[in-house]
Amino acid sequence: MAEVVNLRTKRKQAARAAARKTAGESAARSGRTRAERELEEARAEKSARDLDAHRRETD
């Protein structure tokens, strides 16, 4: 026989898991120091500049 499952409970558990995941991502994102955020931003800008510099110009 199969086990009886309460769907409402399962939905609530899934919602809690999703909330925990997003909370963890937010904590990781905002848990960085200002220097780390600025360094990551500078690296992203440099990467974008380097990529743009390697593009071919088509007339």
C-alpha positions in Angstrom: 0.0 0.0 0.0 1.1 3.5 -0.6 1.6 6.0 2.1 -1.1 8.7 2.6 0.2 12.2 2.0 -1.3 15.4 3.1 -0.9 17.7 0.0 -1.4 20.9 2.0 1.5 20.0 4.3 3.7 19.1 1.3 2.9 22.5 -0.3 3.8 24.3 2.9 7.0 22.4 3.2 7.9 23.3 -0.4 7.1 27.0 0.3 9.3 27.0 3.4 12.2 25.4 1.5 11.9 28.0 -1.3 11.8 30.8 1.3 14.9 29.4 3.0 16.7 29.2 -0.3 15.9 32.8 -1.2 16.8 34.0 2.3 20.1 32.3 2.1 20.9 33.9 -1.3 20.0 37.3 0.1 22.1 36.8 3.2 25.1 35.7 1.0 24.6 38.7 -1.3 24.3 41.3 1.4 26.7 39.7 3.8 29.7 40.9 1.8 31.9 43.8 2.7 31.8 47.0 0.7 35.3 46.3 -0.7 34.2 42.9 -1.9 31.1 44.3 -3.6 33.2 47.1 -5.3 35.9 44.5 -6.3 33.2 42.3 -7.9 31.7 45.2 -9.7 35.1 46.4 -11.0 35.9 42.9 -12.3 32.5 42.7 -14.1 33.1 46.1 -15.7 36.6 45.1 -16.8 35.3 41.9 -18.2 32.6 43.8 -20.2 35.2 46.3 -21.5 37.6 43.5 -22.5 34.8 41.6 -24.3 33.7 44.8 -26.1 37.4 45.5 -27.1 37.5 42.1 -28.9 34.4 42.7 -31.0 34.8 43.1 -34.7 33.3 46.2 -36.2 31.1 45.6 -39.2 30.2 48.4 -41.5 
